[in-house]
Amino acid sequence: MRPYRVLSLEPETRGTSRRALLPRSRAWALTVLVGCLAACGGGGGDGGSGGSKATIAIDAPAVGAGRITGTTRNADPATMRVVLYAKTDQWYVQPFTNAPFTSIQPDGRWENGTHSWDRVLALLVEEPYRPTNTSVRHPASAPGVVAWDEYPERDGDRLVSFAGRDWVVKVGKKAGPGPNDFSDSAENVWVDGDGLHLRITKGDAGWQAAEVFLLESLGYGVYEFVVGSPIDALDRNAVFSGFVYESADREIDVEFSSFLASPNNAQYVVQPYGAPDHLRTFAMPAAPVSLHRFEWRADHVSFESWAGAEPRDDARISEWRFAGGPIPPPGGEAMHFNLWLFGGSAPVGATGDHVVVRAFRYLP
């Protein structure tokens, strides 16, 4: 179940794109979502009022306020709780990772503290809900979410369609990795007949990076992508990655960067990268097209790369099998592609790189 409905299509200059928007009325949004959850078997709560649907609302606070209050209706305090998330560069559970739940009072009111935020999200949850510490995706899509409210009311994420799937285009100021300013402009991310384009650009406010991620989690399986542009000679400060990410310690990366992988220019990583034998660098040759694959299983992660679009033995560039521990478990992760600047530093060559991902494939 997605945390938003596609309500409009917006024309743009490049590729296929649209925006996933919340309905303008916050109260109406709650009614639509809870009704859809119930219809889809997604955890609609009956609460304690004769089958009436449970809802939640945030009292409009000052942006960045350190205390968030709100109300619930038809919510059973014995079986339901509130979980708060604050968003800056991504969503962070509040107020603490070891205390993520907020109790509901008998009158339906709730209140808790939060760290700084640009947006705040309140989830009304029941079993089997399990909070994640951080999330780049909207947390309302998790199992066990009965209803939710978000403040300020959001305008929606830009989506692009690529490889038969919907991808969210990341946007954020001074966001990780980097930190970078990530733009959802069609100058930074677009899709055409050649594939998914990611480009670093310079605007009036400085350099802007590009990132997309899948709406859904795919879990264990084989992840494969074809790059349709050379990636052996990116700018010294530029990094291109195809990776699965849930949190800093639950991440699998194929990265191309002469800075990160020095003295080579590419690396395979099973986070945390600082743990012994969790990283293997290799030399990515000049190749107009290249294929990269990782297989993620409960007992290992294996990586392979080839020159060209096919996995031929005579074109293999590198391979590595990681069977040490721990292997990241599935759940809440998403596939990403990004092109960004290390430390947010300007390109050494004063020109933003441009990478084309020709294809993405996943097999369970």
N, C-alpha and C positions, 0 to 999 in steps of 0.2 A: 504494500500500500504506500503510494507516494504521499508526501506531506503537503502537496499542493495540486491544484487542478490547472491544466492548460486552458486558459480562457481566451487568449488572443494570439494571433500571429502577426508579427511585425516585420515589414519588409526591411531588407538591409542590402548593402552593396555587394556582399560576397557570400556565396554559399547558402546553405539551408540553416535557418536559425529561428528560434521563437523564444518567448518568455513564459515561464511558468509562474502564474500569478495567484496570489490569494484574493478571494473576493474582498471588495472594499469594506464591507461591513464586518467588523470583527465578530459581532454576535451572530450574524448570518453565517460567517465562516465556520464557527463552532458547530452550528446546527448541521451544515452541509457535511462537515467532516465526520461528526459522530454518526450521522445517518448512514454515510458511506461505509464507515467501519463496521457498523452492525450488518449492513447488507452484504458486505464482503467477508463476514466472519472474522473481522480483524480486531475484535476485543471491545465491542460496544458495551459499556457498563450500565446496568439497570439501576444501580444505586439503591436507595432505600425508600423510594417514593412511588411504589406501585407500578414500576416498569418505566417511569420517565427517564429519559436519557440524561446522563451526567454531563455537566459542562464546567469549564473553568474560565476565569477572567482575571487579568492583571489590572490592579488600580494604576492608572496612568502616573508613572513617576517622572521625576526629572531625569534626563538622560545621564547615565553613569551613577545614579543614586546607589548608595551602599546598602539600602534596605528595600526589599520588594514585598508588597502586600497584595492580596487579592481575595477572591471569593470562589467558591464552588457551589453548584446546585445539584441536588439529587446524588451526591457522592457519599458513600458509606465510609466514615473515618476508620472503621475497623478493618476494611479490606483495601482501601485506596489511600494513596499518598501523593504528594506533589514533588516533582523534581525540577529544579531550576537549572538553566544553562545560560551563561553569559557569552556573547560573541564579540571577539575582537578580530584576530586573523582567522580563528576557527571557533567552534563551540567548546566551552569549558564547563564541566559540571560544577555546581555551586551548592553550598559555600566552600566545601572541602571534598576531596576525593574519598576520604574515609567517613564522610557524613553527608551523603548526597540526598537524603530523604527529608522532606518537610512534612510535619504532621498537619492534619486538618482538624480544626476545632469543631465542637458539636454544632456551632452555628454556621459551619461551612467556611469560615475565614481561615486564612493561612498567612504566614509571614516568615521571612528568613533574610539573612544577610547575603551579600554578593560582593565580589570584587568588581573592578572597573569593567565597563561594557559599552559597546555601541548599540547592541540589541540584546534583549533579554527574552527568554522563552520559559514558559511554565507548562509542564506536562502533568496531566492527571493520569496516574498509572495504577495498575493492579498486576498481580501475577500473570504471566511469567516475566514481567519487565525486569531487566538488569541494566543499570546505567553504565555508560562508558565514560572514562575520564575526559576524553576529548573526541571531537568528531568534526570532519570537514563537511559531512553531509548533514542535512537537517535531522535532528534527533527524533522528530515526531514520527519517523517511519518505523521505529522499533516495535517489536511485538510487545503487547501489554500496555500500549498507550491508548487510553480511553478518549481523551480530549486534550486540546492544547490551545494556548494563546501566546501571541508574540507581540512585543512592543519595541520600537515603534512599528506600526503596520508596514509591511515590506512591499516593495514594488515588484519583486520577483527576480528569479535567476534567469540568465540567458542560457538557453539550451541549444546544442548543435547535434545533428544526427550524423553519425559516422559508424561504419561497419555494422549497420543494423541495430545500433543502440543509441540511446540518448545520453549525452554527456553535459554536465554542468560546466559552464565557463566561470572560473574562479575570478573574484574581484575583491580587492582589499588593499588598504594602505599599510605600508611597513609590515607586511605579513611574511610568515615563513613559507619556504626557506629563503634565506638571504640575510636580512629581510629585504623584500622587494615590494614595489607597487605593482599589483597584478590587475590587469585591465581586461574587461569583457568586450572591448571594442572589436569590431570586425577587421580592424587593421592589425590586431594581435592574434586573433583566432578566427579561422574560417575554414569551410569545407567546400571543395570543388571536385572536379573529376580526377584530380591528382591525389586527393586524400585530405587528411587533416593537416592544416597549416598552423604552426606556432611561430610567432615572430616577436623579437625584442625591438621595441620602438622607442624613439625619444620624442616626447611632447613638451608642451610649455612647462609642465610640472616636473619634468625629468624623465628618466628611463622607466619603461614599463615592461613587465614580464608577462608570460602567458602560461596558463595551466587549465587543463580540463580533467574531470573525473566522472566516473560512472555513477548513475543514480543507484544501482543495485550492487549488492555484494555477491561475488561469484564463488568464493570459497576455494577449497582445494581443487587443483586441476592444472592444465597446461595453458600458459599464457604466451602468446606469440604475436610479434608485431614486425612489420616490414617498414623500413625507413627508406624513403625515396629521394634522399638527398645526402650528400657527403657529410659525415659527422666526425671525421678524423682531425679536422683543423678548425674547430670552433675557437672563438676568441678566448684568450687566456682566462678571462673572468666568467665566461659563459658555461652553463651546465645544462645538458639535455638528459632527461630521465624518462624511462618507462618503469612504473613501479606500483606495487600494491601497498596501501597504507591504511592502518587503523590508528596507530599512535607511534611515538618515537621508537618504542621497543618492539613494535609489531609491524614490521615493514620489510619488504623485499625489493631490491633495486637493481636495475641495469642502468648505469650512469656513464655519461661521456663528458669528460672534463680533463684537460691537461693539468689543471691546478689540483683537483681532488685526487687524481690517480697518478700523479707524478711519481716516477719519471715516465710512466705510460700515459695513456689518454682515455682509458676506459676501465670500468670496474664492475664486478658483481658484489652485492652486499646483502647479508642477512643481518638486520639490525638486532642488537646495538653494534655499530661498526667498531667500537673500541674493544670489544671482547676478543679474546684470542681466536684467530683463524675464522673470523666472520666476514672477511673481505678478501677478494682476489682481484688484482689489477691485471690488465692485459693491453696489448698494443692493437688498437683499431686501425687498420690500413685505409688508404684512400680507396673508397668504393662508392660509386654513385647510388647503389642500392645495397641494402644489407638486411639480413633476417636475424632476429634475436628471440630467444625462447627461454622461459623458465618453467620448470615443473615443480609444483608445490604439493607435497604430501605430508602426512603426519610424521613420517620418520626421516624425511630428507627434502632438500631443495636442490635441484640440478639446473645448471645454466648452460646454454650453448649459443654461439653466434656464427653466422656464415656470411661470406660475401655473395651478393646476389639474392634473389627472392626465393630460392629453393634450398633445402637442407642437404646439400651434396657433400660427400666426404672430402672431395678434393678442394672444396671451398670453405672448409671449416676454419674459423678464425681463432676460437677459444672455446673451452668447456671447463666446467668445474662442478663438482658435487659436494654439497654441504650436508653432512650428516651429524654434525655436532649439536649440542643443545644450547638453549632451547629452540625448537622450531616454532615460529609464530603460529598460534591457533587461528582458525577462521572465526568470523563473527564481527560484523560492523566495518569490515575493510572495504576498500574500493580501488579499482584500477585507475591510475593517473598517468597522464603525460604532462611534462612541463619543460619549459625553457626559461632559465632564470640567470641572474647575475650573482656570483658568489660575494657575500657581504654587502650586496646592493651596490657594488662598485661599478662605475662606468666601464664599458668595454675598452680594453687597451687600444684596440684599433679604431675606436670612436664610431663603429658601425654595429648595429644590432644584427645578430644572427637570425637565420630563418631555417626551420626544419620542417620537413614534410613526412608525416606518417602515412604511408600508402595503404596499410591494411592492419587490422587487429583481429585476432582469432582466439577463442577460448574453447577448450574441451574439458569436460569434467574428469 
